């Protein structure tokens, strides 16, 4: 833990140094992934870290990327940028995904250079008493207690449990079902005793390799297994065999004696520890699926995101859409992130698109005792909604008119509604795309308005459109976007 605490302290110190640079949400997201979190991956790839430690590091990174309030949820910032997030890598998901390579190797043909898989298999067999890995992949939650004795094996078990459930395949040879625990394949609504997970199908039947079928053992067995065999005989519908129906409507036949079995069907003995898992797949887009074992780390992490299904199939009104960023088409976010906006306007604009701004209507809804009124603190004439705060406050309209006139945009945005539509849709009211130079100029105006608004609210000062316009004209960055014929 001392080693992990040293890493955590280094990340905290580095984050405090980077805070002084006042990066935008776009810059802080890139820095968090490339400079802060990248320190962890080489450690987490080898050694799983305790959950409390991961939570502490996550808190440090969150405070660096989202130093404002109200802020979107952590899961929202971890959304890909085309869905409105910052593209942050979730620390806890990544700590699991980095071990996905070990799962891939366990399911792949044995390689001479793979020295770790045999150790994992042997250790799994010692901890669980099962020879086959297949029950672990099919029923990972059942092995949680067995593998909790070792943190590394418990970590792998948690990873398998978070992957898509592995379905049985009708293409498998029936011999693979020998390794299945009886408690997981027998019907639950019976009078059979509760069986231990160590009892497998192979305890009551054997596999006849040449005839490729199951045959009941006839030797003496423990009382619990004897009851299972007797129940199977009592419920059979054919004199020759009993049946068990597995998930996916796979029916296996258990023959009473050798003389009732099918004809000889020569087959080669198995050469691998696992059957083919090519049918084990995951949808990565609304129209594309990929085998789970070929997924990249990014695809694995995205499939674990709480809003993964909403990303695949975007909900349509009147369905409630959360997070708010999923309300916008992906092209809006793609265009937003490509804008060469001044850094001071990116975060403000991003918060508006996420509805993460402390306007009075929201504050009154959250904390009515502290904010008893919804009245705008600047004009004191109307409830302060987000629309009112940004474009509709009568005290701010003169600034909007002067700023738009300075940038020669007054003809393109003649009304407050047209300004708002451009800010939240990046489109004119007629549906055409707002040119990038015009969006940059709107971003400059928004940055100045944002700065002076919070100065008035926090310092309880009066709004001055003249002071705001003077800031716009005197700042070299903002004034550089004024058309030359206006200067």
C-alpha positions as a Markdown table, in Angstrom:
| # | Residue | x | y | z |
|---|---|---|---|---|
| 1 | Unk | 0.0 | 0.0 | 0.0 |
| 2 | Unk | 2.9 | 2.4 | 0.6 |
| 3 | Unk | 3.8 | 2.1 | -3.1 |
| 4 | Unk | 0.2 | 2.8 | -4.2 |
| 5 | Unk | 0.0 | 5.7 | -1.7 |
| 6 | Unk | 3.1 | 7.2 | -3.2 |
| 7 | Unk | 1.5 | 7.0 | -6.7 |
| 8 | Unk | -1.7 | 8.6 | -5.4 |
| 9 | Unk | 0.2 | 11.5 | -3.7 |
| 10 | Unk | 2.2 | 12.1 | -7.0 |
| 11 | Unk | -1.1 | 12.3 | -8.9 |
| 12 | Unk | -2.5 | 14.7 | -6.3 |
| 13 | Unk | 0.6 | 17.0 | -6.5 |
| 14 | Unk | 0.6 | 16.9 | -10.3 |
| 15 | Unk | -3.1 | 17.8 | -10.4 |
| 16 | Unk | -2.6 | 20.7 | -8.0 |
| 17 | Unk | 0.2 | 22.1 | -10.2 |
| 18 | Unk | -2.0 | 21.7 | -13.4 |
| 19 | Unk | -4.9 | 23.5 | -11.7 |
| 20 | Unk | -2.9 | 26.7 | -11.9 |
| 21 | Unk | -3.0 | 26.6 | -15.7 |
| 22 | Unk | -6.8 | 27.0 | -15.8 |
| 23 | Unk | -7.3 | 24.7 | -18.7 |
| 24 | Unk | -10.7 | 24.3 | -20.4 |
| 25 | Unk | -12.8 | 21.2 | -20.0 |
| 26 | Unk | -11.3 | 20.0 | -23.3 |
| 27 | Unk | -7.7 | 20.5 | -22.2 |
| 28 | Unk | -8.2 | 19.2 | -18.7 |
| 29 | Unk | -9.8 | 16.0 | -20.1 |
| 30 | Unk | -6.8 | 15.4 | -22.4 |
| 31 | Unk | -4.3 | 16.1 | -19.6 |
| 32 | Unk | -6.2 | 13.8 | -17.1 |
| 33 | Unk | -5.9 | 10.9 | -19.5 |
| 34 | Unk | -2.4 | 11.5 | -20.8 |
| 35 | Unk | -0.6 | 12.9 | -17.7 |
| 36 | Unk | -2.5 | 11.9 | -14.6 |
| 37 | Unk | -4.1 | 8.5 | -15.3 |
| 38 | Unk | -1.4 | 7.2 | -17.5 |
| 39 | Unk | 0.8 | 6.8 | -14.4 |
| 40 | Unk | -1.6 | 4.0 | -13.2 |
| 41 | Unk | -1.9 | 1.7 | -16.1 |
| 42 | Unk | 1.5 | 0.0 | -15.9 |
| 43 | Unk | 0.7 | -0.8 | -12.2 |
| 44 | Unk | -2.9 | -1.9 | -12.7 |
| 45 | Unk | -2.0 | -4.1 | -15.6 |
| 46 | Unk | 0.0 | -6.3 | -13.2 |
| 47 | Unk | -1.5 | -5.8 | -9.8 |
| 48 | Unk | -5.2 | -5.1 | -9.0 |
| 49 | Unk | -5.5 | -2.1 | -6.7 |
| 50 | Unk | -8.0 | -2.0 | -3.7 |
| 51 | Unk | -11.3 | -0.4 | -4.4 |
| 52 | Unk | -10.9 | 2.4 | -1.8 |
| 53 | Unk | -7.6 | 3.4 | -3.3 |
| 54 | Unk | -9.2 | 3.6 | -6.8 |
| 55 | Unk | -12.0 | 5.7 | -5.4 |
| 56 | Unk | -9.5 | 8.2 | -3.9 |
| 57 | Unk | -7.7 | 8.5 | -7.1 |
| 58 | Unk | -11.0 | 9.0 | -9.0 |
| 59 | Unk | -11.9 | 11.8 | -6.6 |
| 60 | Unk | -8.6 | 13.6 | -7.2 |
| 61 | Unk | -9.1 | 13.4 | -11.0 |
| 62 | Unk | -12.7 | 14.4 | -10.8 |
| 63 | Unk | -11.9 | 17.5 | -8.7 |
| 64 | Unk | -9.3 | 18.5 | -11.3 |
| 65 | Unk | -11.5 | 18.0 | -14.4 |
| 66 | Unk | -14.7 | 19.3 | -12.8 |
| 67 | Unk | -13.8 | 22.1 | -10.3 |
| 68 | Unk | -17.1 | 23.8 | -10.7 |
| 69 | Unk | -20.6 | 23.2 | -9.4 |
| 70 | Unk | -23.1 | 21.9 | -10.4 |
| 71 | Unk | -21.1 | 19.4 | -12.4 |
| 72 | Unk | -22.3 | 16.5 | -14.5 |
| 73 | Unk | -22.0 | 13.0 | -13.2 |
| 74 | Unk | -18.6 | 11.1 | -13.5 |
| 75 | Unk | -20.2 | 8.7 | -15.9 |
| 76 | Unk | -21.2 | 11.6 | -18.2 |
| 77 | Unk | -17.6 | 12.9 | -18.4 |
| 78 | Unk | -16.6 | 9.3 | -19.3 |
| 79 | Unk | -18.8 | 9.3 | -22.3 |
| 80 | Unk | -17.1 | 9.5 | -25.7 |
| 81 | Unk | -16.9 | 13.0 | -27.1 |
| 82 | Unk | -19.4 | 12.3 | -29.8 |
| 83 | Unk | -21.9 | 11.8 | -27.1 |
| 84 | Unk | -21.0 | 15.0 | -25.1 |
| 85 | Unk | -18.5 | 13.6 | -22.7 |
| 86 | Unk | -14.9 | 14.4 | -22.2 |
| 87 | Unk | -13.7 | 10.9 | -23.1 |
| 88 | Unk | -12.2 | 10.3 | -19.6 |
| 89 | Unk | -11.1 | 6.8 | -18.9 |
| 90 | Unk | -13.0 | 5.4 | -16.0 |
| 91 | Unk | -10.3 | 4.2 | -13.5 |
| 92 | Unk | -12.3 | 1.3 | -12.1 |
| 93 | Unk | -13.4 | 0.0 | -15.5 |
| 94 | Unk | -9.8 | 0.3 | -16.8 |
| 95 | Unk | -8.4 | -1.6 | -13.9 |
| 96 | Unk | -10.6 | -4.6 | -14.9 |
| 97 | Unk | -10.2 | -4.1 | -18.7 |
| 98 | Unk | -6.4 | -4.2 | -18.4 |
| 99 | Unk | -6.7 | -7.9 | -17.3 |
| 100 | Unk | -8.9 | -8.8 | -20.3 |
| 101 | Unk | -5.8 | -10.0 | -22.1 |
| 102 | Unk | -5.5 | -12.9 | -19.6 |
| 103 | Unk | -9.1 | -14.0 | -20.4 |
| 104 | Unk | -8.3 | -13.9 | -24.1 |
| 105 | Unk | -5.2 | -16.0 | -23.6 |
| 106 | Unk | -7.2 | -18.6 | -21.5 |
| 107 | Unk | -9.6 | -19.1 | -24.4 |
| 108 | Unk | -7.0 | -19.1 | -27.2 |
| 109 | Unk | -4.9 | -22.0 | -28.3 |
| 110 | Unk | -1.9 | -22.6 | -26.1 |
| 111 | Unk | 1.2 | -20.6 | -26.9 |
| 112 | Unk | 4.7 | -21.5 | -25.8 |
| 113 | Unk | 5.4 | -17.9 | -24.7 |
| 114 | Unk | 2.3 | -17.8 | -22.5 |
| 115 | Unk | 3.7 | -18.8 | -19.1 |
| 116 | Unk | 0.9 | -17.3 | -17.0 |
| 117 | Unk | -2.2 | -19.1 | -18.3 |
| 118 | Unk | -1.1 | -22.6 | -17.0 |
| 119 | Unk | -0.6 | -21.0 | -13.6 |
| 120 | Unk | -4.0 | -19.4 | -13.6 |
| 121 | Unk | -5.6 | -22.7 | -14.7 |
| 122 | Unk | -3.8 | -24.7 | -12.0 |
| 123 | Unk | -4.6 | -22.1 | -9.3 |
| 124 | Unk | -8.3 | -22.0 | -10.4 |
| 125 | Unk | -8.5 | -25.8 | -10.1 |
| 126 | Unk | -7.0 | -25.8 | -6.6 |
| 127 | Unk | -9.3 | -23.1 | -5.3 |
| 128 | Unk | -12.5 | -24.4 | -6.8 |
| 129 | Unk | -12.0 | -28.1 | -7.2 |
| 130 | Unk | -13.2 | -27.9 | -10.9 |
| 131 | Unk | -11.0 | -29.2 | -13.7 |
| 132 | Unk | -12.7 | -27.3 | -16.5 |
| 133 | Unk | -12.8 | -23.5 | -16.9 |
| 134 | Unk | -16.2 | -23.6 | -18.7 |
| 135 | Unk | -18.3 | -23.4 | -15.5 |
| 136 | Unk | -16.4 | -20.3 | -14.4 |
| 137 | Unk | -17.2 | -18.6 | -17.7 |
| 138 | Unk | -20.8 | -19.7 | -17.6 |
| 139 | Unk | -21.6 | -19.0 | -13.9 |
| 140 | Unk | -19.0 | -16.6 | -12.7 |
| 141 | Unk | -21.0 | -15.4 | -9.7 |
| 142 | Unk | -21.1 | -19.0 | -8.3 |
| 143 | Unk | -17.3 | -19.0 | -8.0 |
| 144 | Unk | -16.9 | -15.6 | -6.3 |
| 145 | Unk | -16.6 | -17.1 | -2.8 |
| 146 | Unk | -14.1 | -19.8 | -3.9 |
| 147 | Unk | -11.8 | -17.3 | -5.7 |
| 148 | Unk | -12.0 | -14.5 | -3.1 |
| 149 | Unk | -9.1 | -16.0 | -1.2 |
| 150 | Unk | -6.7 | -14.5 | -3.8 |
| 151 | Unk | -7.1 | -10.9 | -4.9 |
| 152 | Unk | -5.8 | -11.7 | -8.5 |
| 153 | Unk | -8.2 | -14.5 | -9.0 |
| 154 | Unk | -11.1 | -12.5 | -7.5 |
| 155 | Unk | -10.2 | -9.7 | -9.9 |
| 156 | Unk | -10.4 | -12.1 | -12.9 |
| 157 | Unk | -13.7 | -13.5 | -11.6 |
| 158 | Unk | -15.2 | -9.9 | -11.3 |
| 159 | Unk | -14.0 | -9.2 | -14.9 |
| 160 | Unk | -15.7 | -12.3 | -16.3 |
| 161 | Unk | -18.9 | -11.4 | -14.4 |
| 162 | Unk | -19.0 | -8.0 | -16.1 |
| 163 | Unk | -18.6 | -9.4 | -19.6 |
| 164 | Unk | -21.7 | -10.3 | -21.5 |
| 165 | Unk | -23.1 | -13.6 | -20.3 |
| 166 | Unk | -21.7 | -16.6 | -22.2 |
| 167 | Unk | -24.6 | -18.6 | -23.7 |
| 168 | Unk | -24.4 | -22.3 | -24.4 |
| 169 | Unk | -24.0 | -23.2 | -28.1 |
| 170 | Unk | -25.8 | -26.0 | -30.0 |
| 171 | Unk | -22.6 | -26.3 | -32.1 |
| 172 | Unk | -20.6 | -27.6 | -29.1 |
| 173 | Unk | -20.0 | -31.2 | -28.7 |
| 174 | Unk | -22.2 | -32.6 | -25.9 |
| 175 | Unk | -19.1 | -33.8 | -24.0 |
| 176 | Unk | -18.5 | -30.2 | -22.8 |
| 177 | Unk | -21.7 | -30.4 | -20.7 |
| 178 | Unk | -20.0 | -33.0 | -18.5 |
| 179 | Unk | -18.3 | -30.1 | -16.7 |
| 180 | Unk | -21.6 | -28.3 | -15.8 |
| 181 | Unk | -22.7 | -28.2 | -12.2 |
| 182 | Unk | -25.9 | -30.2 | -11.6 |
| 183 | Unk | -27.4 | -27.4 | -9.5 |
| 184 | Unk | -27.2 | -25.1 | -12.6 |
| 185 | Unk | -28.7 | -27.4 | -15.2 |
| 186 | Unk | -31.5 | -29.2 | -13.3 |
| 187 | Unk | -34.9 | -27.6 | -13.0 |
| 188 | Unk | -35.4 | -25.5 | -9.9 |
| 189 | Unk | -39.1 | -26.3 | -9.2 |
| 190 | Unk | -38.5 | -29.8 | -8.0 |
| 191 | Unk | -38.2 | -31.7 | -4.8 |
| 192 | Unk | -34.6 | -32.5 | -5.3 |
| 193 | Unk | -32.1 | -31.6 | -2.5 |
| 194 | Unk | -29.9 | -28.5 | -2.8 |
| 195 | Unk | -26.7 | -29.8 | -4.4 |
| 196 | Unk | -23.2 | -28.6 | -3.8 |
| 197 | Unk | -21.5 | -26.8 | -6.8 |
| 198 | Unk | -18.9 | -29.6 | -6.7 |
| 199 | Unk | -21.4 | -32.1 | -8.1 |
| 200 | Unk | -21.2 | -32.1 | -11.9 |
| 201 | Unk | -23.0 | -33.9 | -14.7 |
| 202 | Unk | -19.9 | -36.1 | -15.0 |
| 203 | Unk | -20.7 | -37.5 | -11.5 |
| 204 | Unk | -23.8 | -39.3 | -12.8 |
| 205 | Unk | -23.0 | -40.0 | -16.4 |
| 206 | Unk | -20.0 | -40.8 | -18.5 |
| 207 | Unk | -19.2 | -39.8 | -22.1 |
| 208 | Unk | -18.9 | -42.6 | -24.6 |
| 209 | Unk | -16.4 | -41.2 | -27.1 |
| 210 | Unk | -17.2 | -43.6 | -30.0 |
| 211 | Unk | -20.9 | -43.4 | -29.7 |
| 212 | Unk | -20.9 | -39.7 | -28.7 |
| 213 | Unk | -23.5 | -39.9 | -26.0 |
| 214 | Unk | -24.0 | -39.9 | -22.2 |
| 215 | Unk | -24.5 | -43.2 | -20.3 |
| 216 | Unk | -25.6 | -43.4 | -16.6 |
| 217 | Unk | -23.1 | -44.8 | -14.2 |
| 218 | Unk | -24.4 | -47.9 | -12.4 |
| 219 | Unk | -22.1 | -47.9 | -9.4 |
| 220 | Unk | -23.1 | -46.8 | -6.0 |
| 221 | Unk | -23.3 | -43.0 | -5.4 |
| 222 | Unk | -23.9 | -40.5 | -2.6 |
| 223 | Unk | -27.5 | -40.2 | -1.4 |
| 224 | Unk | -28.0 | -36.7 | -3.0 |
| 225 | Unk | -26.8 | -38.0 | -6.4 |
| 226 | Unk | -28.9 | -41.1 | -6.1 |
| 227 | Unk | -32.0 | -39.0 | -5.7 |
| 228 | Unk | -31.1 | -37.0 | -8.8 |
| 229 | Unk | -30.6 | -40.2 | -10.8 |
| 230 | Unk | -33.8 | -41.6 | -9.6 |
| 231 | Unk | -35.7 | -38.4 | -10.3 |
| 232 | Unk | -34.3 | -38.4 | -13.9 |
| 233 | Unk | -35.5 | -42.0 | -14.4 |
| 234 | Unk | -38.9 | -41.2 | -12.9 |
| 235 | Unk | -39.5 | -38.2 | -15.2 |
| 236 | Unk | -38.2 | -39.7 | -18.5 |
| 237 | Unk | -40.6 | -40.0 | -21.4 |
| 238 | Unk | -38.6 | -42.7 | -23.2 |
| 239 | Unk | -37.6 | -46.1 | -22.0 |
| 240 | Unk | -34.1 | -45.7 | -23.5 |
| 241 | Unk | -33.0 | -42.4 | -22.1 |
| 242 | Unk | -33.8 | -39.5 | -19.7 |
| 243 | Unk | -33.5 | -35.8 | -20.9 |
| 244 | Unk | -32.3 | -32.5 | -19.4 |
| 245 | Unk | -33.2 | -29.3 | -21.0 |
| 246 | Unk | -30.4 | -26.7 | -20.9 |
| 247 | Unk | -30.6 | -23.0 | -21.6 |
| 248 | Unk | -31.2 | -22.0 | -25.2 |
| 249 | Unk | -33.5 | -25.1 | -25.5 |
| 250 | Unk | -30.5 | -27.5 | -25.8 |
| 251 | Unk | -31.7 | -31.0 | -24.9 |
| 252 | Unk | -29.2 | -33.7 | -23.8 |
| 253 | Unk | -30.0 | -37.4 | -23.6 |
| 254 | Unk | -28.8 | -39.6 | -20.8 |
| 255 | Unk | -29.0 | -43.3 | -21.8 |
| 256 | Unk | -29.8 | -45.9 | -19.3 |
| 257 | Unk | -27.4 | -48.6 | -20.6 |
| 258 | Unk | -24.8 | -49.2 | -23.2 |
| 259 | Unk | -27.2 | -51.3 | -25.3 |
| 260 | Unk | -29.6 | -48.5 | -25.8 |
| 261 | Unk | -27.1 | -46.0 | -27.2 |
| 262 | Unk | -26.9 | -44.8 | -30.9 |
| 263 | Unk | -24.6 | -46.4 | -33.5 |
| 264 | Unk | -20.9 | -45.7 | -33.4 |
| 265 | Unk | -19.9 | -42.2 | -34.6 |
| 266 | Unk | -16.1 | -41.9 | -34.6 |
| 267 | Unk | -14.8 | -38.6 | -33.3 |
| 268 | Unk | -11.4 | -37.2 | -32.4 |
| 269 | Unk | -10.7 | -36.6 | -28.8 |
| 270 | Unk | -10.7 | -32.9 | -27.7 |
| 271 | Unk | -7.5 | -31.0 | -28.1 |
| 272 | Unk | -8.4 | -27.8 | -26.1 |
| 273 | Unk | -9.5 | -26.8 | -22.6 |
| 274 | Unk | -12.4 | -24.7 | -23.8 |
| 275 | Unk | -15.0 | -25.1 | -26.6 |
| 276 | Unk | -15.2 | -22.6 | -29.4 |
| 277 | Unk | -16.5 | -19.3 | -28.1 |
| 278 | Unk | -17.0 | -17.6 | -31.5 |
| 279 | Unk | -20.7 | -17.3 | -30.8 |
| 280 | Unk | -20.0 | -15.2 | -27.7 |
| 281 | Unk | -20.6 | -11.7 | -29.1 |
| 282 | Unk | -21.4 | -8.1 | -28.2 |
| 283 | Unk | -23.1 | -5.3 | -30.2 |
| 284 | Unk | -20.6 | -2.5 | -30.7 |
| 285 | Unk | -22.9 | -0.4 | -32.9 |
| 286 | Unk | -26.6 | -0.5 | -33.7 |
| 287 | Unk | -25.8 | -2.8 | -36.7 |
| 288 | Unk | -22.5 | -4.4 | -35.9 |
| 289 | Unk | -21.5 | -7.2 | -33.5 |
| 290 | Unk | -18.1 | -8.6 | -32.7 |
| 291 | Unk | -16.9 | -11.7 | -30.8 |
| 292 | Unk | -16.2 | -10.8 | -27.2 |
| 293 | Unk | -12.7 | -12.2 | -27.3 |
| 294 | Unk | -11.7 | -9.9 | -30.1 |
| 295 | Unk | -12.8 | -6.7 | -28.4 |
| 296 | Unk | -10.4 | -3.9 | -27.8 |
| 297 | Unk | -10.0 | -2.4 | -24.3 |
| 298 | Unk | -12.0 | 0.7 | -25.3 |
| 299 | Unk | -14.9 | -1.4 | -26.6 |
| 300 | Unk | -14.9 | -3.4 | -23.4 |
| 301 | Unk | -15.0 | -0.3 | -21.3 |
| 302 | Unk | -17.8 | 1.3 | -23.4 |
| 303 | Unk | -19.9 | -1.8 | -23.0 |
| 304 | Unk | -19.8 | -1.3 | -19.2 |
| 305 | Unk | -20.9 | 2.3 | -19.4 |
| 306 | Unk | -24.3 | 2.8 | -17.7 |
| 307 | Unk | -25.6 | 4.6 | -20.8 |
| 308 | Unk | -24.3 | 2.0 | -23.3 |
| 309 | Unk | -27.8 | 1.0 | -24.5 |
| 310 | Unk | -28.8 | 4.6 | -24.9 |
| 311 | Unk | -25.7 | 5.2 | -27.0 |
| 312 | Unk | -26.6 | 2.2 | -29.2 |
| 313 | Unk | -30.2 | 3.1 | -29.6 |
| 314 | Unk | -30.8 | 6.8 | -29.0 |
| 315 | Unk | -34.1 | 7.3 | -27.1 |
| 316 | Unk | -36.7 | 9.5 | -28.7 |
| 317 | Unk | -39.1 | 11.9 | -27.1 |
| 318 | Unk | -41.3 | 11.6 | -25.1 |
| 319 | Unk | -38.8 | 9.2 | -23.4 |
| 320 | Unk | -36.9 | 10.7 | -20.6 |
| 321 | Unk | -33.3 | 11.1 | -21.8 |
| 322 | Unk | -30.4 | 11.0 | -19.3 |
| 323 | Unk | -27.8 | 12.2 | -19.3 |
| 324 | Unk | -28.9 | 15.5 | -20.9 |
| 325 | Unk | -26.0 | 15.3 | -23.5 |
| 326 | Unk | -27.7 | 12.4 | -25.3 |
| 327 | Unk | -30.5 | 14.8 | -26.3 |
| 328 | Unk | -28.2 | 16.2 | -29.0 |
| 329 | Unk | -27.4 | 14.4 | -32.2 |
| 330 | Unk | -23.8 | 13.3 | -32.4 |
| 331 | Unk | -23.0 | 15.8 | -35.2 |
| 332 | Unk | -23.6 | 18.6 | -32.8 |
| 333 | Unk | -21.0 | 17.4 | -30.4 |
| 334 | Unk | -18.5 | 16.5 | -33.1 |
| 335 | Unk | -18.8 | 20.0 | -34.5 |
| 336 | Unk | -18.6 | 21.5 | -31.0 |
| 337 | Unk | -15.3 | 19.7 | -30.2 |
| 338 | Unk | -13.8 | 20.7 | -33.5 |
| 339 | Unk | -14.4 | 24.4 | -33.0 |
| 340 | Unk | -11.2 | 26.4 | -32.4 |
| 341 | Unk | -12.9 | 28.2 | -29.5 |
| 342 | Unk | -11.0 | 30.4 | -27.0 |
| 343 | Unk | -10.4 | 28.2 | -23.9 |
| 344 | Unk | -12.4 | 30.6 | -21.7 |
| 345 | Unk | -15.6 | 29.9 | -23.7 |
| 346 | Unk | -15.3 | 26.2 | -24.1 |
| 347 | Unk | -16.1 | 25.2 | -20.5 |
| 348 | Unk | -19.0 | 27.7 | -20.2 |
| 349 | Unk | -20.5 | 26.6 | -23.5 |
| 350 | Unk | -20.1 | 22.9 | -22.6 |
| 351 | Unk | -21.8 | 23.5 | -19.2 |
| 352 | Unk | -24.7 | 25.2 | -21.0 |
| 353 | Unk | -25.1 | 22.2 | -23.3 |
| 354 | Unk | -25.2 | 19.9 | -20.3 |
| 355 | Unk | -27.5 | 22.1 | -18.3 |
| 356 | Unk | -24.9 | 22.2 | -15.5 |
| 357 | Unk | -25.3 | 25.9 | -14.5 |
| 358 | Unk | -26.5 | 27.3 | -11.2 |
| 359 | Unk | -29.4 | 29.5 | -12.3 |
| 360 | Unk | -32.0 | 30.4 | -9.7 |
| 361 | Unk | -34.9 | 28.2 | -10.9 |
| 362 | Unk | -32.7 | 25.2 | -10.5 |
| 363 | Unk | -31.2 | 26.3 | -7.1 |
| 364 | Unk | -34.7 | 27.0 | -5.8 |
| 365 | Unk | -35.8 | 23.5 | -6.8 |
| 366 | Unk | -32.7 | 21.9 | -5.1 |
| 367 | Unk | -32.4 | 24.1 | -2.0 |
| 368 | Unk | -35.7 | 26.1 | -1.5 |
| 369 | Unk | -34.7 | 27.2 | 2.1 |
| 370 | Unk | -31.4 | 28.7 | 0.9 |
| 371 | Unk | -32.8 | 30.1 | -2.3 |
| 372 | Unk | -36.4 | 31.0 | -1.6 |
| 373 | Unk | -36.9 | 33.0 | -4.8 |
| 374 | Unk | -36.5 | 32.1 | -8.5 |
| 375 | Unk | -36.1 | 35.8 | -9.4 |
| 376 | Unk | -33.1 | 36.8 | -11.6 |
| 377 | Unk | -30.6 | 38.5 | -9.3 |
| 378 | Unk | -29.6 | 40.9 | -12.1 |
| 379 | Unk | -32.8 | 42.2 | -13.6 |
| 380 | Unk | -35.2 | 41.1 | -10.8 |
| 381 | Unk | -38.1 | 41.1 | -13.2 |
| 382 | Unk | -38.5 | 37.4 | -14.2 |
| 383 | Unk | -37.5 | 33.9 | -13.1 |
| 384 | Unk | -33.9 | 33.1 | -13.9 |
| 385 | Unk | -34.0 | 30.0 | -16.2 |
| 386 | Unk | -30.9 | 29.1 | -18.3 |
| 387 | Unk | -32.4 | 30.7 | -21.3 |
| 388 | Unk | -33.1 | 33.9 | -19.4 |
| 389 | Unk | -29.6 | 33.9 | -17.8 |
| 390 | Unk | -27.8 | 33.7 | -21.1 |
| 391 | Unk | -29.8 | 35.6 | -23.7 |
| 392 | Unk | -33.1 | 36.9 | -22.4 |
| 393 | Unk | -32.2 | 39.0 | -19.4 |
| 394 | Unk | -33.2 | 42.6 | -20.3 |
| 395 | Unk | -30.1 | 44.0 | -18.6 |
| 396 | Unk | -27.9 | 41.9 | -20.9 |
| 397 | Unk | -29.7 | 42.6 | -24.2 |
| 398 | Unk | -27.8 | 45.9 | -24.8 |
| 399 | Unk | -24.5 | 44.0 | -24.5 |
| 400 | Unk | -25.8 | 41.3 | -27.0 |
| 401 | Unk | -26.8 | 43.9 | -29.5 |
| 402 | Unk | -23.5 | 45.9 | -29.3 |
| 403 | Unk | -21.4 | 42.7 | -29.3 |
| 404 | Unk | -23.3 | 41.2 | -32.3 |
| 405 | Unk | -23.0 | 44.5 | -34.1 |
| 406 | Unk | -19.3 | 44.6 | -33.4 |
| 407 | Unk | -18.9 | 41.2 | -34.9 |
| 408 | Unk | -21.3 | 42.0 | -37.8 |
| 409 | Unk | -23.7 | 39.2 | -36.7 |
| 410 | Unk | -26.8 | 41.3 | -35.9 |
| 411 | Unk | -28.4 | 40.4 | -39.2 |
| 412 | Unk | -27.8 | 36.7 | -38.7 |
| 413 | Unk | -29.1 | 36.6 | -35.1 |
| 414 | Unk | -31.8 | 39.3 | -34.9 |
| 415 | Unk | -33.6 | 37.8 | -31.9 |
| 416 | Unk | -32.8 | 36.3 | -28.6 |
| 417 | Unk | -34.4 | 33.0 | -29.7 |
| 418 | Unk | -32.1 | 32.8 | -32.8 |
| 419 | Unk | -29.0 | 33.4 | -30.6 |
| 420 | Unk | -30.1 | 30.6 | -28.2 |
| 421 | Unk | -30.8 | 28.2 | -31.1 |
| 422 | Unk | -27.3 | 28.8 | -32.4 |
| 423 | Unk | -25.8 | 28.2 | -29.0 |
| 424 | Unk | -27.6 | 24.9 | -28.3 |
| 425 | Unk | -28.0 | 23.5 | -31.8 |
| 426 | Unk | -25.1 | 25.1 | -33.7 |
| 427 | Unk | -27.7 | 25.8 | -36.4 |
| 428 | Unk | -29.7 | 28.8 | -37.6 |
| 429 | Unk | -33.4 | 28.6 | -37.0 |
| 430 | Unk | -34.0 | 27.5 | -40.6 |
| 431 | Unk | -31.8 | 24.4 | -39.9 |
| 432 | Unk | -28.7 | 25.4 | -41.8 |
| 433 | Unk | -25.3 | 25.2 | -40.2 |
| 434 | Unk | -23.8 | 28.2 | -38.6 |
| 435 | Unk | -20.4 | 29.0 | -40.1 |
| 436 | Unk | -17.4 | 28.2 | -37.8 |
| 437 | Unk | -16.2 | 31.9 | -37.7 |
| 438 | Unk | -19.6 | 32.9 | -36.5 |
| 439 | Unk | -19.6 | 30.2 | -33.8 |
| 440 | Unk | -16.2 | 31.4 | -32.6 |
| 441 | Unk | -17.4 | 34.9 | -32.3 |
| 442 | Unk | -20.5 | 33.8 | -30.4 |
| 443 | Unk | -18.1 | 31.9 | -28.1 |
| 444 | Unk | -16.2 | 35.1 | -27.5 |
| 445 | Unk | -19.4 | 37.0 | -26.6 |
| 446 | Unk | -20.5 | 34.1 | -24.3 |
| 447 | Unk | -17.1 | 34.0 | -22.5 |
| 448 | Unk | -17.4 | 37.8 | -21.7 |
| 449 | Unk | -21.0 | 37.5 | -20.6 |
| 450 | Unk | -20.2 | 34.5 | -18.4 |
| 451 | Unk | -17.4 | 36.3 | -16.7 |
| 452 | Unk | -19.4 | 39.5 | -15.9 |
| 453 | Unk | -22.5 | 37.6 | -14.9 |
| 454 | Unk | -20.7 | 35.7 | -12.2 |
| 455 | Unk | -18.9 | 38.8 | -11.1 |
| 456 | Unk | -22.3 | 40.4 | -10.5 |
| 457 | Unk | -23.7 | 37.4 | -8.7 |
| 458 | Unk | -20.7 | 36.6 | -6.5 |
| 459 | Unk | -19.7 | 40.2 | -5.7 |
| 460 | Unk | -23.3 | 41.5 | -5.6 |
| 461 | Unk | -22.4 | 44.1 | -8.2 |
| 462 | Unk | -24.5 | 45.8 | -10.8 |
| 463 | Unk | -24.5 | 44.6 | -14.4 |
| 464 | Unk | -22.8 | 47.0 | -16.8 |
| 465 | Unk | -23.2 | 46.3 | -20.5 |
| 466 | Unk | -20.6 | 49.1 | -21.2 |
| 467 | Unk | -18.0 | 47.3 | -19.0 |
| 468 | Unk | -18.7 | 43.9 | -20.7 |
| 469 | Unk | -18.4 | 45.5 | -24.2 |
| 470 | Unk | -15.1 | 47.2 | -23.1 |
| 471 | Unk | -13.8 | 43.8 | -22.0 |
| 472 | Unk | -14.7 | 42.3 | -25.4 |
| 473 | Unk | -12.9 | 45.1 | -27.3 |
| 474 | Unk | -9.9 | 45.4 | -25.1 |
| 475 | Unk | -9.0 | 41.7 | -24.9 |
| 476 | Unk | -6.5 | 40.9 | -27.7 |
| 477 | Unk | -7.9 | 37.4 | -28.2 |
| 478 | Unk | -11.5 | 38.5 | -28.5 |
| 479 | Unk | -10.8 | 41.6 | -30.6 |
| 480 | Unk | -8.7 | 39.5 | -33.0 |
| 481 | Unk | -12.0 | 38.0 | -34.3 |
| 482 | Unk | -13.6 | 41.3 | -35.1 |
| 483 | Unk | -13.9 | 41.7 | -39.0 |
| 484 | Unk | -11.2 | 44.0 | -40.3 |
| 485 | Unk | -13.7 | 46.5 | -41.9 |
| 486 | Unk | -15.2 | 47.0 | -38.4 |
| 487 | Unk | -12.0 | 48.0 | -36.8 |
